[in-house]
Amino acid sequence: MTKHEFITQLRDRLSELPEREVEERLSFYVEMIDDRIEDGRTEQEAVADLGPLDEVVAQIVADIPLLQIAKKRIKPTRRLKAWEIVLLAVGSPVWASLLIAALAVLIALYASFWAIIVSLWAAFGSLAGCALGGVVSGFALSMGANLPAGMALIGAGIVCAGLSVLLFFACKAATKGLVVLASKTVLAVKRCLIKKEGVA
């Protein structure tokens, strides 16, 4: 594929994105291809080094903020007619309340997922605190007159320490999983907003 073909196809595939973002990305790839040609590669090799067009488009879509894509899609391409404005105004109690309710549900779901993560980390913190407190208190009691109680506290502290180590790895994996899920969700929403034949 030549540079001109690559840039033309890339422009077509990104046509639903904000124009300023598209122009920035296209100039970036033109410069990247030109740099590789200056380094002695052929035009076809320079284009091939960029990877498949689908991957390039997917990376560009992932890099552009969701708000910019939403603005581009929501912005009307023509002026609204008077009857359309009246219809929107009259129907606003219904569609606005449904939109607000849907957004509230999405925000509540997102917040509840993060609340679970925060709760897991709080449980980890309390287990770690119990482990430290149990071992310190157990040594203090062991030095005193109550050796059996001190040993029991040290044992409980060691058990809490072991559980806190396991919970730490579970919390870390859950947090990473939720971050990945959130980024994939945003990418899916972006793809839905720019859904068009050949895009993303």
C-alpha positions as CSV (number, residue, x, y, z in Angstrom):
1,M,0.0,0.0,0.0
2,T,1.3,3.4,-0.9
3,K,1.4,6.4,1.5
4,H,-1.5,8.1,-0.5
5,E,-3.6,5.0,-0.3
6,F,-3.0,4.5,3.4
7,I,-3.8,8.2,4.2
8,T,-6.9,8.2,2.0
9,Q,-8.2,5.0,3.6
10,L,-7.4,6.2,7.1
11,R,-9.2,9.5,6.4
12,D,-12.3,7.6,5.2
13,R,-12.3,5.3,8.2
14,L,-12.0,8.3,10.6
15,S,-14.6,10.4,8.9
16,E,-17.0,10.2,11.9
17,L,-14.4,11.6,14.3
18,P,-13.8,15.3,15.0
19,E,-12.1,17.0,12.1
20,R,-9.3,18.6,14.1
21,E,-8.4,15.2,15.7
22,V,-8.5,13.5,12.3
23,E,-6.1,16.1,10.8
24,E,-3.7,15.8,13.7
25,R,-3.6,12.0,13.4
26,L,-3.2,12.1,9.6
27,S,-0.3,14.6,9.8
28,F,1.3,12.4,12.5
29,Y,1.1,9.3,10.2
30,V,2.3,11.3,7.2
31,E,5.3,12.5,9.1
32,M,6.0,8.9,10.5
33,I,5.9,7.5,7.0
34,D,8.2,10.3,5.6
35,D,10.7,9.7,8.5
36,R,10.9,6.0,7.6
37,I,11.3,6.8,3.9
38,E,14.2,9.1,4.8
39,D,15.7,6.3,6.8
40,G,16.0,4.3,3.6
41,R,12.8,2.2,3.6
42,T,10.6,2.0,0.6
43,E,7.1,3.7,0.7
44,Q,5.4,0.3,0.9
45,E,7.7,-0.9,3.7
46,A,7.2,2.4,5.7
47,V,3.4,1.9,5.4
48,A,3.6,-1.8,6.3
49,D,5.7,-0.9,9.5
50,L,2.7,1.0,10.8
51,G,0.7,-2.2,11.1
52,P,-2.7,-3.2,9.8
53,L,-5.1,-0.3,9.1
54,D,-7.7,-1.8,11.5
55,E,-5.2,-1.6,14.4
56,V,-4.2,1.9,13.5
57,V,-7.9,3.0,13.5
58,A,-8.6,1.2,16.8
59,Q,-5.6,2.9,18.4
60,I,-6.7,6.3,17.2
61,V,-10.3,5.8,18.4
62,A,-9.0,4.7,21.8
63,D,-6.8,7.8,22.1
64,I,-9.5,10.3,21.3
65,P,-11.5,11.4,24.4
66,L,-15.1,10.2,24.6
67,L,-16.5,13.7,25.1
68,Q,-15.0,14.9,21.8
69,I,-16.6,12.0,19.9
70,A,-19.9,12.6,21.7
71,K,-19.9,16.3,20.8
72,K,-19.3,15.5,17.1
73,R,-22.1,12.9,17.0
74,I,-24.6,15.0,19.0
75,K,-24.0,18.2,17.1
76,P,-26.7,18.6,14.4
77,T,-25.6,18.7,10.8
78,R,-28.4,21.1,9.9
79,R,-30.5,23.7,11.6
80,L,-33.6,22.3,13.2
81,K,-36.9,23.3,11.8
82,A,-39.6,25.0,13.9
83,W,-41.8,22.0,14.2
84,E,-38.8,19.9,15.3
85,I,-37.9,22.4,18.0
86,V,-41.6,22.4,19.2
87,L,-41.7,18.6,19.2
88,L,-38.4,18.5,21.2
89,A,-39.8,21.0,23.7
90,V,-43.2,19.3,24.1
91,G,-41.6,15.8,24.5
92,S,-38.8,17.0,26.8
93,P,-40.6,15.9,30.0
94,V,-40.6,12.4,28.7
95,W,-37.2,12.1,27.0
96,A,-35.3,14.2,29.4
97,S,-36.5,12.3,32.5
98,L,-35.7,9.0,30.7
99,L,-32.3,10.2,29.8
100,I,-31.6,11.4,33.4
101,A,-32.9,8.1,34.8
102,A,-30.6,6.1,32.4
103,L,-27.6,8.2,33.3
104,A,-28.4,7.9,37.0
105,V,-28.5,4.1,36.7
106,L,-25.2,4.0,34.8
107,I,-23.5,6.3,37.4
108,A,-24.9,4.2,40.3
109,L,-23.6,1.0,38.7
110,Y,-20.2,2.5,38.2
111,A,-20.1,3.9,41.7
112,S,-21.2,0.5,43.2
113,F,-18.4,-1.3,41.4
114,W,-15.9,1.1,42.9
115,A,-17.6,0.9,46.3
116,I,-16.9,-2.9,46.2
117,I,-13.3,-2.3,45.4
118,V,-13.0,0.3,48.2
119,S,-14.6,-2.2,50.6
120,L,-12.1,-4.9,49.7
121,W,-9.2,-2.5,50.3
122,A,-10.7,-1.5,53.6
123,A,-11.0,-5.2,54.6
124,F,-7.4,-5.6,53.6
125,G,-6.4,-2.6,55.8
126,S,-8.3,-3.9,58.8
127,L,-6.8,-7.4,58.5
128,A,-3.3,-5.9,58.2
129,G,-4.0,-3.7,61.3
130,C,-5.3,-6.7,63.2
131,A,-2.2,-8.7,62.3
132,L,0.1,-5.9,63.6
133,G,-2.0,-5.3,66.7
134,G,-2.3,-9.0,67.5
135,V,1.4,-9.7,67.2
136,V,2.4,-6.6,69.2
137,S,-0.2,-7.2,71.9
138,G,0.7,-10.9,72.0
139,F,4.4,-10.1,72.7
140,A,3.3,-7.6,75.4
141,L,1.1,-10.2,77.1
142,S,3.8,-12.9,76.7
143,M,6.3,-10.8,78.5
144,G,3.8,-10.4,81.3
145,A,2.1,-13.0,83.4
146,N,-0.3,-14.3,80.7
147,L,1.7,-16.4,78.3
148,P,-1.1,-18.5,76.9
149,A,-3.2,-15.4,76.0
150,G,-0.1,-13.8,74.5
151,M,0.6,-16.8,72.3
152,A,-3.0,-17.0,71.2
153,L,-2.9,-13.3,70.1
154,I,0.4,-13.8,68.3
155,G,-1.2,-16.8,66.5
156,A,-4.3,-14.8,65.6
157,G,-2.0,-12.0,64.3
158,I,-0.1,-14.4,62.1
159,V,-3.4,-15.8,60.7
160,C,-4.6,-12.2,60.0
161,A,-1.3,-11.4,58.3
162,G,-1.7,-14.4,56.0
163,L,-5.2,-13.5,55.2
164,S,-4.2,-9.9,54.5
165,V,-1.6,-11.1,52.1
166,L,-4.1,-13.1,50.2
167,L,-6.7,-10.3,50.3
168,F,-4.0,-7.9,49.0
169,F,-3.5,-9.9,45.8
170,A,-7.3,-10.3,45.4
171,C,-7.8,-6.5,45.8
172,K,-5.0,-5.8,43.3
173,A,-6.5,-8.1,40.7
174,A,-10.1,-6.8,41.3
175,T,-8.9,-3.2,40.9
176,K,-7.0,-4.0,37.7
177,G,-10.0,-5.9,36.3
178,L,-12.3,-3.0,37.0
179,V,-9.9,-0.5,35.4
180,V,-9.7,-2.7,32.3
181,L,-13.5,-3.2,32.3
182,A,-14.0,0.6,32.5
183,S,-11.6,1.3,29.6
184,K,-13.2,-1.4,27.4
185,T,-16.6,0.1,28.2
186,V,-15.5,3.5,27.2
187,L,-14.0,2.1,24.0
188,A,-17.2,0.3,23.2
189,V,-19.2,3.4,23.7
190,K,-16.8,5.3,21.4
191,R,-17.3,2.6,18.8
192,C,-21.0,2.8,19.1
193,L,-20.9,6.6,18.6
194,I,-18.8,6.4,15.5
195,K,-20.4,3.3,14.1
196,K,-20.3,3.5,10.4
197,E,-19.4,1.1,7.7
198,G,-15.6,0.6,7.9
199,V,-15.0,2.6,11.0
200,A,-13.3,1.0,14.1
